[in-house]
Amino acid sequence: MWNRRNFLRSLGLASAGLALKPLDSLAQKTAASKNKQALKPIVLSTWRFGLEANAAAWKVLSTKGKALDAVEQGVKVTEADPEERSVGYGGRPDRDGKVTLDACIMDELGNIGSVAALEYIKHPISVARAVMEKTPHVMLTGQGALDFALAQGFKKENLLTDASEKEWKEWLKTSEYNPKANIENHDTIGMIALDASGNLSGACTTSGMAFKMHGRVGDSPIIGAGLYVDNEVGAATATGHGEEVIRIVGTHLVVELMRQGKSPQKACEEAVQRIIKLTRQRGKDLSKIQVGFIAINKQGEHGAYCIQSGFNYALHDTINGNRLIDAPYYLT
């Protein structure tokens, strides 16, 4: 029998049904977003020399290899090139004429390895991986890092090329220490990759600032500064003036911003803005500083941003292949 109670009950059910429709639609959209097909594999690396490094990494990624192996093999190309004066063999020396190298590596499980102020070893990235896989430690430095490398079978070599030595001797005439933005006397190859299995890894390696004080260490071997990977979220790496990146723990910041829902592009932009704010608070000349970030997330979306023009990065994916891209920047 239809009565007032039945009428109200039916009205309530109808209203509830209407209220649930938008929620169902939202849930469907959320599920669709989670199931979005990731662009993979993909690899990004800093600067023009990243093109050759990407090509080596792609040989691993294109055959369903691991991101960890890809980033190591990729940056080793740059480390071994004597013409690249800010990384590895042929890198510019410190003010004492010593070529000291920094590197770190991080995989999808949070395993990390790092070396700093390492001399005589052409591939510090491989030593960093050995630290990660064969020791209970995260970082080895200086003589201890060299002793470990030699014990692991790495070859001791003179890394100071004739060109770098000549440039150092010319610098000694004035000993003026005035690093310039985008001259790549303080730059790094940082590489981050997402493999076909959906796992992330990263590597970062450098000879640091030219004519730096002996023992100076920048951001490159510091996990969370020069490189950070979180396999649930994304990965980021940095280049430029390492001291500024360390101040904000830059790559960890980028990844955490992506965790909060920001795109890789927006995350890189916010990290750069943090550096800009601190630089101005300290009364420093922003035009003399360059920092750039690159990042990717689990969907294979990428982003990049820097303080001023001049920074570029290499990107290799399955759609457009390997190409060099000028990063957007703050200063005009």
N, C-alpha and C positions, 0 to 999 in steps of 0.2 A: 504494500500500500504506500502510495506516494504521499509524503507529508513534509512538514516544515523541516524536520530533522534530516530526512533523506535529501531534501533540496540543499540544505546548508552543507551536508557532507559531500554531495556531488560538486558543489561550487568550490569547496576547499580542495578537493582532488584536482579539479580543473586548474585552479590557481597554482597549485603545487607543480602541476605539469608544465604550465607556462613558465614558472620560475626556473624549472630545471633545464629548459631548453638552452638558454645561453650558457649554463655551466657545462652541459654536455658538449656544446660546440667548442667551448674553451678547452675542455679536456682533449677533444679530438685534435685541436690545433697544437696543443702542447705535445701530444703523442707524435704528431706529424713532424714537429720540430725536432724531437729527440731522435726520430728515425730518419732524419734528413741524411741523404747520402753524402758522406764526406769526400772532399776532393783529395784523393791520395793515390799514389805517393806524391809528396811535394817537398822541396828543399829550398831554403833561403840562405844566402850568405852575404856578408858585408863587402862593399867595394867592388871595383871592376875585376880584381883578381878572383872574385867569387865565381865568375863564369867558368873558368877552368876547373876550379874546385867543385862546382856543381856537377860538371860533366863527369868527374870521377865518382862523385857520390851517386849519380844517377845510374851508373853501371851496377851498383849494388841494389838500389831501390827498384829499378826496372825489372829485376829478376827476383822480386819478392824478398830481397835481403833485409836485414835489420837496420833500423835507423842508426843504431849505435855504430855499426860497422861503416855505414855510409858517411857519417860525419867525420869519423877518424880518417878514412881514406880520402875524403874530400879535402880536408885542411892540410893533409900531408903534402899535397901538390904545391900549395903555397909555401909551406915550410921549406921545401926542397929547392925552391926557385931563387937563385942568387940575385935576380933582377928585382925581386920584391923586397924593398929595403926596410920594411917594418915588421917582417915576420921571418923567423927561423934563420936558415943559412943566408948570409949576406945582409942580415939585419944591421942597422946602425948601432954602434957600440955606445956604452956609457962614457962618461967623461974620463974614465981611466983606460979607455980603449978595449974594454971587455964586452963581448956580446953575451948578454944574459937574457934568458928566455923564460916566459911565463905561459902556462897553459892549464886548462881544466876540461873535464868531460863529465857528462851526466846522462844516465839512461832512464828508461821508463819506470824503473823500480825505485828510483831515488838513490841508486848507487852513484858515488861521486869519487873523483880522483883529481889531484892537482899537484903541479910543481911550480915553484917560483924561484927566480934568480938562478936558474940552471944554466951552466956553461958546458960547451963542447959537445952537446948532443943535438943532432940535426932535427930530430922529431920529438920535441917535448910532449906533444899530444899523446904519443904512444907510451911515453914514460908515465904520464898522468893516468892513462888507462891501466897500466901495470900497477900503479899505486892503488887504484880502485879495486882491482881484481886479486892482487897478491899480497896486500898488507892489511892490517887492521886500522890503518890511518886514512885520513882524507888528503892531507897535504904534506909534501916534503919540500925543503928549501935548500938552496945553496949547495955546499959540499955534501950534505947528507943526501940530497936528491941525485947528485952526480954519482956518489958511491953506490946508491941503489941501482941507478941506470946501468952502470958498468957491471954490477953483479948479475943483472938480468940479461947481459949480453949485448947491450947497446954499444956502438962503436964511438970512441972518442975522436973528435975531429976539430980542426981549426975552423971556426965559423966566420972569422973576419976576412972578408974578401978584399982584394986590392982596392976596389972602388970605395968600399966603406972605410977602409983604413986611410985612404987619401983624403976623403971628406972629413974624417975625424982630425987628421993632422992640420987641415986647413982651419977647422973650428978652433983648435988649440991656440991659434994666433991671437984670437980675441977672447976666447972662452965665454962668449956671450950666450946666456941661456934664455932664449925667448921663443918658446914653442909657438908655432902659428897654426891656426885652424886650417884643416883640409890639406896640409902639406904632406900628410901621411908619414910624418916622422914620429908619430905617436899612435898609429892606428893598428888595427887588429883584423884578423879574419875570425868572425864568429859565424857559426853555421848551425841551423836548427832544421830538423827533418821530421816528417810524419811518414811512416812506412805503410805498405799495403795492408798490414795487420792492424793498423790504427794506433801504433805505438810511436811515441816521441822520444827523441834524444837530441843532444846538442854538444858542440865542441867550440872551444875558444882558444886562440894561440897568438902570441905576439912577441916581438923583441922590445916592446915598450918605447917610451920616449927616447929619442936620440939625445945622447950626451947627458942623460939623467945622472943623478948621484948614484954611485955604486951601492947596490942593495935596494934601490927604489923598486917597489912593487905597485902596479896599478890595479885596475879592476879585473883584468882578464882571467887571472887564476882564482878569483874569489867567487865561489858559488853564491848566487843571490845578487851579485853586483854585475860581473861581466856575462854571466850565464845562469839561467834557471829553467828547470823543466818540471812540470807537474802533469803526469799522464792523464789526469782527470780533466784538465783544463786547457793547457797549452804550454808554449815555450817562448823564451825571449833571449836575445843576446844584444850586447851593446858595443859601441866603438867610440873612439874620441878621447877626450881628456878623462882618464880613469879616476882621478881624484874626485871629479864632480859626480861620476856614476856611483862611487862608493858612498858618498854623502847621503844618497837617498836609497841605497840598496836597490839600484834601478831595475834590474830584470825581475827580481822577486816582486817588486811593486807592480810591474807590468802584468805579470801572471796573476797576482791577486786582484787587480782591477778587472781582468778577464773573468776571474771566478765570480766577481760581483755582477757580471752580466755585460760588461763593456766589450765592444768589438776589439780585435787586435789594434785597429787603427786608433780608436779613441783611447785605448790603454797607453799606447806609445805617446800620444799627444799629451796626456795628463802627466806622464812621467817627465817629459821634457819641460812642461810647465812648472813642475816642482823644482827642477834644477834652475830654471830661469828665476823663479822667486827667491831661492836661496842666494843665487849669485848677486842679485840686486840688493838683497838685504845686507850682504857683506861688502857692498860698495865696489864690486869688481866690474870690469869692462866686459859686457856680454859678447861684444863683437870679436873678442880674442879667444872665445871658447867654442868648441864644437863637440857635441854629443849626439849620437844617433842611436835609435833603437829599432830593431826589427822583431816581429812576433808572428806566431801562428797559433791557431786554436785547434781543437780536436776535429772540427769540421773542415780543416784545410783552408780556412779564411786567413788572410795575412794582413799585416799593417806595418807601416814604417813612418818615422817622424824624426826630425833633427832640429837643432837650434838655427842653423843658417844654411844657405844653399851650398852645394858642393858634395853632399853625401849621396852616394848611390848604392844600390844593392842588387844582387843577382837572384833571380827566381826561376826555378825549373819545375814545371808541372806537366801533367799528361795532356793538357789542352793546347797550350801555346809554346811548349818547349822551354828552352833556356834563353833568358833575355835580361838585359840590364835596365834598371828603372831608377830614375831620379826621385829621391825621397822628397815629400813635401816638407816645408820648413817654416819656422816662426819669423825670423828676421827678414825684412824686405829692404 
